[in-house]
Amino acid sequence: MYFRNMDSVEKNHKIKQEFVMELFLDTESVSIVDRLAAATANVINENHQNLTKFNDLMKTEYYQLSQMMVQDCHSGVPVAHRIKGFYEETIRKFGNNEYIERFKMKRSTVQALIAFLKPYLKPGNVPLDKKVHVFLWFMVNDSSYSDIGRLFGLHKSSVSYIFHEIALLLTEEKERFISWPSVEKQQLISNNVNSRFRFPNCVGFIDACRLKVGSQRNKREKPDIVLLQAVCDDYLTFVDIHVGDIGKTKKSKLFKDSSLSNELKIKVDFQKHILGDSEYKLKKYLITPFTSEEVLTSEEMKFNEIHWKTRSYIAHAFELLKERFRKLNHIDVLKPESVNILIISACVLHNFVLLHEGCSEVKEELITCDDGVTINSNVVKTAEEKRQFLCNYIEYMGIENN
């Protein structure tokens, strides 16, 4: 019985082999049904290969289209079509270098930002991680709500809502990231600055940058100007900011209107000071250069030169801010309160990035100077006397080092 079953199995197997062979042989013994089955199998196989190639082509075409839209968004060219899945399919797959190039910060920094915002933002139709990337894309590019909406598959009103929601929150939390340095921190700043530039007892640098405000569509209309006043430390971190009213462009008036004008004498000890240019009024806690209304002495010219070099910290801070957040190069939001929260949130993010990534623009240097110089308040009583004392000290230290 066993051998009889084996014979039956071998016979069936042989029949199957002959049938399969006949599918590929053009012999008269092959039936029409067998030929039809072979042709159908070939068609199915060809269709499968074509579908695979089609899917690959579609993926390539989608990636190329999304990249073109990204380039248009960076260059300010309006985006014409809405893409679905750009964030999910493209941004999430960015390599580290491309991610930094697009968002001007590391992926880990953005994840830290998401973690910070999570307790404050209510869940909605748009996931939090996508919201943050939409907000950052708005800040680091010169693009409209509509363009970004098309890119991320959202309505422009949703993009506007996301911007205001996150910008307002960062503005409300400003003091957590922008705060005046402690006495101990001020001493470290003074030591670093004195070691690098030989300018003693300096704990900060003040200036104001001009930002254009207005619609970019109307090329004939001249944009308004808004001033951002800021004080930074030797690490390019903002320790105080104040946004002026649109259209007012005098730095001295901006400083007078800011709370810092009254608080600086409390925040800075008589021995210390911040540096500002000649548009500011000379004060005991705000040292400005000598003006050229009269002929300057060689000592005064040397003082001005070192003062200018030392004050360059704030210029570098503004440069870094505007390079990272391109929206500041021309703010095209309409409401003044929106302009205000945009600028403040950019400054908060500036400090947030430095906190998590450090500052490559500032070189770590070995501190070679002592704690600076002690100023006798019984002898030096006015702002003019303090500036002259610093001028004499810088000249003396220059002679000593030579």
VENBEL-V409013 format. One line per field, one symbol per residue. phi: phi as a letter, one per 30 degrees, with the letter a starting at -180 (. if undefined). psi: psi as a letter, one per 20 degrees, with the letter a starting at -180 (. if undefined). burial: + if it has 24 or more other C-alpha atoms within 12 Angstrom, else -. A space follows every 10 residues. Layout:
BEGIN
phi=???
psi=???
burial=???
END
This chain:
BEGIN
phi=.ddddddddd dddddddddd dddccccddd dddddddddd dddddddddd dddddddddd dddddddddd dddddidedc bdccidddcc ddcedddddd ddciaddddd dddddddedc cddbdcdedd eddddddddc bcbdeddddd dcibdddddd ddeddddddd ddceddbbbd ddeddeddde ddddddcicd icblbcabcc bdbkdcdddd ddddbbcccb cbcdciddca bacdddjcbc dddddddddd dcdddddcde dcaccbdddc ddbdcbccdd dcdbdddddd ddedddeddd ddeddddddd ddddcdedda dcdddedddd ddddddddde dddddccibd dcddbddccd djbccdddcc ccdddddddd dddddddddd dd
psi=gghghghggh gghhggghgg hhhjpmqhip rhghgggggg gggggghggg hghggggggg hgghghhhhg gghhijppph qpppjgghhg gijprgghgh hgikrqhhgh hhgghghgih pqqahpqghh ghhgghhghi rmqrggghgh gjkqqhhhgg ggghggghgh ghjgihioqp qrgghhhggg ggghhgikoq kpjrpqrpqp ppprpihnhh ppqrpppopq praijjppip qpprqpipjp hhhgghiqhh hhihihhpqh hrrrpraiiq pprhjoprrq rkhrpqrhgh hgghghgggh iighghghgg ghhgnhhiho okqgphhhgg hggghghghg hgghhhiaoi ipppqpoira jcqppoihgo hrhghgghgh ghgggghhgg h.
burial=---------- ---------- --+------- ---------- ---------- ---------- --+--++-++ -+++-+-++- --+--++--+ +--------- -++++++-++ --++--+--- -------+++ ++++++++++ ++++++++++ ++++---+++ ++++++++++ +--+--++++ +----+++++ ++++++++++ ++++++++++ ++++-+---- --++++++++ ++++++++++ ++++++--++ ++-++--+-+ +--+--++++ ++++++++-+ ++++++++++ --------++ -+++++++++ ++++++++-+ ++-+++++++ +++----+++ ++++++++++ ++++------ ---------- +++-+----- --+--+++++ +++++----- --
END
